[in-house]
Amino acid sequence: MPELTIQQINSSDYGPCPCCGDMSRSVWGLVYENDVSRGSYFVHWTLNQVENHGAHIDLIIGTWRNGKPAGPRSAISLEYRIGDTGPSVMVIDAHGRHHANVAERILRREDVIGTPLAKKVFAICDAVLLQDERLTEIPWGQPRQ
């Protein structure tokens, strides 16, 4: 299994959220596979509201050079939720998500689930959630207390 690592790029706070009044945050970075850039990630959530609102994880999979896309790219989106048994993610349609406008292919859930791409998508999601310390408010890999 190739080693996936991340490089944090930036973050932004904005809001307030129209339904709860709390501020929201976006963080983004690049994903590397054995030191070769393979894509970028964007994670969006409302501060102090992950339990209620969850989070969105948007991926652009493709080769990157010097922080810029360098080939065909696919936009993929996941939704993070905390359920009765703990945190989970599921692939959702990327159509309409902000990151999709820089990708040649905007993937729907059925374009990912049950394909070889799914394994790669979930491995990238794991790497992002476990390695980006800016995401401490978004628990991953532990059962619900």
C-alpha positions in Angstrom: 0.0 0.0 0.0 1.5 3.4 -1.0 2.1 5.9 1.8 -0.1 8.9 1.7 0.9 12.2 3.3 -0.6 15.6 3.3 0.7 19.2 3.0 -1.4 21.8 4.7 -1.8 24.9 2.5 -4.2 27.4 4.1 -7.5 27.9 6.0 -10.3 30.5 6.1 -13.0 31.3 8.6 -16.3 32.8 7.5 -19.9 33.1 8.5 -21.9 33.2 10.6 -23.9 30.1 9.7 -27.5 31.1 8.9 -29.0 28.3 11.0 -26.9 28.3 14.2 -25.0 31.6 14.1 -21.6 30.0 14.6 -18.6 30.6 12.3 -17.5 28.1 9.7 -14.0 27.0 8.7 -12.4 25.7 5.5 -9.0 24.1 5.5 -7.2 22.8 2.4 -4.0 21.2 1.3 -2.3 18.7 -1.0 -2.2 14.9 -0.9 1.0 13.0 -1.8 1.5 9.3 -2.6 5.1 8.3 -2.0 6.2 12.0 -2.4 4.3 12.5 -5.7 1.4 14.9 -5.6 -1.9 13.1 -6.3 -4.6 15.7 -5.5 -5.9 18.3 -3.2 -8.4 18.4 -0.3 -10.8 20.9 1.1 -12.6 20.3 4.5 -15.5 22.6 5.5 -17.4 22.6 8.8 -19.2 24.9 11.2 -17.2 25.4 14.4 -18.7 23.8 17.5 -21.4 22.2 15.3 -19.8 19.0 13.9 -22.1 16.8 16.0 -25.2 18.6 14.5 -24.1 19.6 10.9 -21.2 17.2 10.1 -18.6 18.3 7.6 -17.8 18.1 3.9 -14.6 16.7 2.5 -14.0 17.7 -1.1 -11.2 16.1 -3.1 -9.7 16.8 -6.5 -7.8 13.8 -7.6 -5.1 14.3 -10.3 -1.5 15.2 -10.6 -0.3 18.5 -9.2 3.0 20.3 -9.7 4.1 23.3 -7.7 0.7 23.5 -6.1 -1.2 23.8 -9.4 -3.2 21.2 -11.4 -1.0 19.4 -14.0 -3.3 17.0 -15.7 -6.9 15.7 -15.8 -8.6 16.1 -12.5 -11.7 14.5 -10.9 -13.9 16.2 -8.3 -15.2 13.9 -5.5 -17.2 14.9 -2.4 -17.8 13.1 0.8 -20.1 13.9 3.7 -18.9 13.3 7.3 -21.4 12.6 10.0 -21.3 11.4 13.6 -23.9 8.6 14.1 -24.9 6.3 16.9 -21.8 4.1 16.4 -19.3 7.0 15.8 -18.0 9.0 12.8 -18.4 7.9 9.2 -18.1 9.3 5.7 -20.0 8.6 2.6 -19.5 9.6 -1.0 -22.0 12.2 -2.3 -22.4 13.8 -5.7 -19.8 16.4 -6.3 -22.1 18.4 -8.7 -22.7 21.8 -7.2 -19.8 21.7 -4.7 -17.4 24.7 -4.9 -14.3 22.7 -5.8 -15.9 21.0 -8.9 -15.3 24.0 -11.2 -11.6 23.2 -11.5 -12.0 19.6 -12.5 -12.6 18.0 -15.9 -14.8 15.2 -14.4 -17.3 15.9 -11.7 -18.1 12.6 -10.1 -21.4 11.3 -8.8 -21.7 8.8 -5.9 -22.3 6.0 -8.4 -19.1 6.9 -10.3 -17.1 6.1 -7.2 -18.8 3.5 -5.0 -18.0 -0.1 -6.1 -15.1 1.0 -8.3 -11.3 0.7 -7.8 -11.4 4.5 -7.3 -13.4 4.1 -4.0 -10.4 2.5 -2.2 -8.2 5.4 -3.2 -10.9 8.0 -2.2 -11.3 6.5 1.3 -7.5 6.1 1.8 -7.1 9.8 1.0 -10.0 10.7 3.3 -8.3 8.7 6.1 -5.0 10.4 5.5 -6.5 13.9 5.6 -8.6 13.2 8.8 -5.8 11.6 10.6 -2.9 13.8 9.6 -4.2 17.4 9.4 -4.1 18.6 13.0 -6.4 21.5 12.1 -9.2 19.0 12.1 -9.1 18.1 15.8 -12.8 19.1 16.0 -13.7 16.4 13.5 -13.0 13.1 15.3 -11.9 10.1 13.2 -11.1 6.5 14.0 -12.5 6.3 17.5 -15.8 4.9 18.7 -18.3 7.3 20.1 -18.0 7.8 23.9 
